[in-house]
Amino acid sequence: MATQIDSTTIITRLATRIADLEIQHAIDQETIHQLTEQNNTGEDD
């Protein structure tokens, strides 16, 4: 039995995945920023 997924479902899934990746990217960038700040100030955490 072939499963057909309509284009709206595909687009919705892609949009959700892109949003998740954008959120993760923002978190990663903030983490890098915090680590860089710690490194520059010589703080230990």
N, CA, C and O atoms as CSV, one atom per row, in Angstrom:
chain,resi,resn,atom,element,x,y,z
A,1,MET,N,N,0.846,-1.197,0.000
A,1,MET,CA,C,0.000,0.000,0.000
A,1,MET,C,C,0.883,1.250,0.000
A,1,MET,O,O,1.682,1.473,0.909
A,2,ALA,N,N,0.716,2.033,-1.020
A,2,ALA,CA,C,1.516,3.253,-1.146
A,2,ALA,C,C,0.919,4.351,-0.271
A,2,ALA,O,O,-0.295,4.542,-0.208
A,3,THR,N,N,1.808,5.052,0.390
A,3,THR,CA,C,1.367,6.165,1.226
A,3,THR,C,C,1.623,7.461,0.479
A,3,THR,O,O,2.742,7.728,0.041
A,4,GLN,N,N,0.586,8.257,0.338
A,4,GLN,CA,C,0.731,9.540,-0.344
A,4,GLN,C,C,0.695,10.658,0.686
A,4,GLN,O,O,-0.225,10.744,1.499
A,5,ILE,N,N,1.694,11.499,0.640
A,5,ILE,CA,C,1.758,12.660,1.521
A,5,ILE,C,C,1.583,13.895,0.647
A,5,ILE,O,O,2.332,14.100,-0.309
A,6,ASP,N,N,0.606,14.705,0.974
A,6,ASP,CA,C,0.356,15.870,0.127
A,6,ASP,C,C,1.404,16.960,0.340
A,6,ASP,O,O,2.145,16.961,1.324
A,7,SER,N,N,1.438,17.869,-0.600
A,7,SER,CA,C,2.472,18.907,-0.580
A,7,SER,C,C,2.355,19.813,0.642
A,7,SER,O,O,3.366,20.310,1.140
A,8,THR,N,N,1.143,20.033,1.127
A,8,THR,CA,C,0.970,20.877,2.310
A,8,THR,C,C,1.648,20.257,3.519
A,8,THR,O,O,2.283,20.955,4.311
A,9,THR,N,N,1.512,18.936,3.660
A,9,THR,CA,C,2.153,18.235,4.771
A,9,THR,C,C,3.664,18.336,4.663
A,9,THR,O,O,4.346,18.574,5.660
A,10,ILE,N,N,4.187,18.157,3.464
A,10,ILE,CA,C,5.634,18.241,3.253
A,10,ILE,C,C,6.138,19.642,3.591
A,10,ILE,O,O,7.135,19.794,4.297
A,11,ILE,N,N,5.452,20.656,3.088
A,11,ILE,CA,C,5.862,22.040,3.346
A,11,ILE,C,C,5.797,22.353,4.837
A,11,ILE,O,O,6.688,23.006,5.379
A,12,THR,N,N,4.738,21.884,5.496
A,12,THR,CA,C,4.600,22.122,6.934
A,12,THR,C,C,5.737,21.469,7.702
A,12,THR,O,O,6.307,22.074,8.610
A,13,ARG,N,N,6.069,20.232,7.340
A,13,ARG,CA,C,7.166,19.531,8.012
A,13,ARG,C,C,8.497,20.232,7.776
A,13,ARG,O,O,9.303,20.369,8.696
A,14,LEU,N,N,8.726,20.674,6.550
A,14,LEU,CA,C,9.966,21.390,6.245
A,14,LEU,C,C,10.048,22.706,7.010
A,14,LEU,O,O,11.098,23.049,7.555
A,15,ALA,N,N,8.949,23.435,7.050
A,15,ALA,CA,C,8.937,24.715,7.761
A,15,ALA,C,C,9.203,24.508,9.250
A,15,ALA,O,O,9.923,25.287,9.874
A,16,THR,N,N,8.621,23.459,9.808
A,16,THR,CA,C,8.844,23.155,11.222
A,16,THR,C,C,10.295,22.795,11.469
A,16,THR,O,O,10.891,23.238,12.451
A,17,ARG,N,N,10.867,21.990,10.578
A,17,ARG,CA,C,12.270,21.580,10.723
A,17,ARG,C,C,13.201,22.785,10.606
A,17,ARG,O,O,14.160,22.912,11.367
A,18,ILE,N,N,12.913,23.670,9.646
A,18,ILE,CA,C,13.734,24.875,9.478
A,18,ILE,C,C,13.662,25.739,10.730
A,18,ILE,O,O,14.683,26.253,11.187
A,19,ALA,N,N,12.471,25.900,11.285
A,19,ALA,CA,C,12.322,26.700,12.504
A,19,ALA,C,C,13.118,26.085,13.651
A,19,ALA,O,O,13.775,26.798,14.409
A,20,ASP,N,N,13.058,24.757,13.775
A,20,ASP,CA,C,13.828,24.076,14.822
A,20,ASP,C,C,15.323,24.316,14.642
A,20,ASP,O,O,16.036,24.561,15.616
A,21,LEU,N,N,15.796,24.246,13.409
A,21,LEU,CA,C,17.215,24.468,13.140
A,21,LEU,C,C,17.616,25.912,13.429
A,21,LEU,O,O,18.705,26.164,13.944
A,22,GLU,N,N,16.736,26.863,13.097
A,22,GLU,CA,C,17.028,28.265,13.380
A,22,GLU,C,C,17.130,28.509,14.881
A,22,GLU,O,O,17.993,29.261,15.335
A,23,ILE,N,N,16.249,27.873,15.650
A,23,ILE,CA,C,16.306,28.002,17.110
A,23,ILE,C,C,17.610,27.417,17.631
A,23,ILE,O,O,18.285,28.034,18.455
A,24,GLN,N,N,17.969,26.217,17.150
A,24,GLN,CA,C,19.199,25.577,17.609
A,24,GLN,C,C,20.416,26.419,17.238
A,24,GLN,O,O,21.362,26.526,18.018
A,25,HIS,N,N,20.393,27.013,16.049
A,25,HIS,CA,C,21.498,27.862,15.614
A,25,HIS,C,C,21.649,29.070,16.544
A,25,HIS,O,O,22.761,29.436,16.925
A,26,ALA,N,N,20.519,29.680,16.901
A,26,ALA,CA,C,20.565,30.833,17.805
A,26,ALA,C,C,21.123,30.436,19.165
A,26,ALA,O,O,21.909,31.175,19.757
A,27,ILE,N,N,20.718,29.266,19.661
A,27,ILE,CA,C,21.241,28.779,20.945
A,27,ILE,C,C,22.745,28.544,20.833
A,27,ILE,O,O,23.506,28.921,21.724
A,28,ASP,N,N,23.168,27.919,19.736
A,28,ASP,CA,C,24.596,27.658,19.532
A,28,ASP,C,C,25.390,28.960,19.480
A,28,ASP,O,O,26.466,29.056,20.071
A,29,GLN,N,N,24.866,29.956,18.780
A,29,GLN,CA,C,25.555,31.238,18.672
A,29,GLN,C,C,25.688,31.901,20.042
A,29,GLN,O,O,26.732,32.473,20.358
A,30,GLU,N,N,24.635,31.825,20.853
A,30,GLU,CA,C,24.685,32.407,22.197
A,30,GLU,C,C,25.696,31.660,23.059
A,30,GLU,O,O,26.424,32.274,23.839
A,31,THR,N,N,25.743,30.342,22.921
A,31,THR,CA,C,26.715,29.541,23.674
A,31,THR,C,C,28.134,29.928,23.284
A,31,THR,O,O,28.998,30.091,24.146
A,32,ILE,N,N,28.375,30.073,21.984
A,32,ILE,CA,C,29.697,30.490,21.506
A,32,ILE,C,C,30.048,31.863,22.073
A,32,ILE,O,O,31.173,32.093,22.517
A,33,HIS,N,N,29.079,32.768,22.055
A,33,HIS,CA,C,29.303,34.120,22.589
A,33,HIS,C,C,29.683,34.067,24.069
A,33,HIS,O,O,30.625,34.731,24.501
A,34,GLN,N,N,28.944,33.273,24.834
A,34,GLN,CA,C,29.220,33.169,26.269
A,34,GLN,C,C,30.591,32.557,26.521
A,34,GLN,O,O,31.330,33.025,27.387
A,35,LEU,N,N,30.933,31.519,25.773
A,35,LEU,CA,C,32.238,30.882,25.954
A,35,LEU,C,C,33.367,31.830,25.564
A,35,LEU,O,O,34.418,31.853,26.205
A,36,THR,N,N,33.142,32.608,24.511
A,36,THR,CA,C,34.142,33.581,24.079
A,36,THR,C,C,34.342,34.651,25.146
A,36,THR,O,O,35.471,35.040,25.445
A,37,GLU,N,N,33.233,35.123,25.717
A,37,GLU,CA,C,33.320,36.117,26.789
A,37,GLU,C,C,34.088,35.563,27.984
A,37,GLU,O,O,34.939,36.253,28.546
A,38,GLN,N,N,33.800,34.332,28.373
A,38,GLN,CA,C,34.503,33.701,29.491
A,38,GLN,C,C,35.985,33.586,29.184
A,38,GLN,O,O,36.832,33.853,30.037
A,39,ASN,N,N,36.287,33.189,27.969
A,39,ASN,CA,C,37.680,33.011,27.564
A,39,ASN,C,C,38.418,34.348,27.584
A,39,ASN,O,O,39.568,34.421,28.017
A,40,ASN,N,N,37.757,35.397,27.115
A,40,ASN,CA,C,38.382,36.716,27.056
A,40,ASN,C,C,38.604,37.317,28.437
A,40,ASN,O,O,39.551,38.076,28.644
A,41,THR,N,N,37.728,36.977,29.382
A,41,THR,CA,C,37.853,37.549,30.725
A,41,THR,C,C,38.601,36.625,31.676
A,41,THR,O,O,38.917,37.008,32.802
A,42,GLY,N,N,38.882,35.412,31.220
A,42,GLY,CA,C,39.610,34.463,32.049
A,42,GLY,C,C,38.790,33.861,33.161
A,42,GLY,O,O,39.333,33.336,34.132
A,43,GLU,N,N,37.466,33.937,33.018
A,43,GLU,CA,C,36.590,33.377,34.048
A,43,GLU,C,C,36.521,31.866,33.917
A,43,GLU,O,O,36.587,31.308,32.822
A,44,ASP,N,N,36.384,31.225,35.070
A,44,ASP,CA,C,36.130,29.792,35.079
A,44,ASP,C,C,34.688,29.586,35.499
A,44,ASP,O,O,34.196,30.245,36.415
A,45,ASP,N,N,34.020,28.673,34.828
A,45,ASP,CA,C,32.620,28.424,35.163
A,45,ASP,C,C,32.430,26.978,35.568
A,45,ASP,O,O,31.314,26.568,35.889
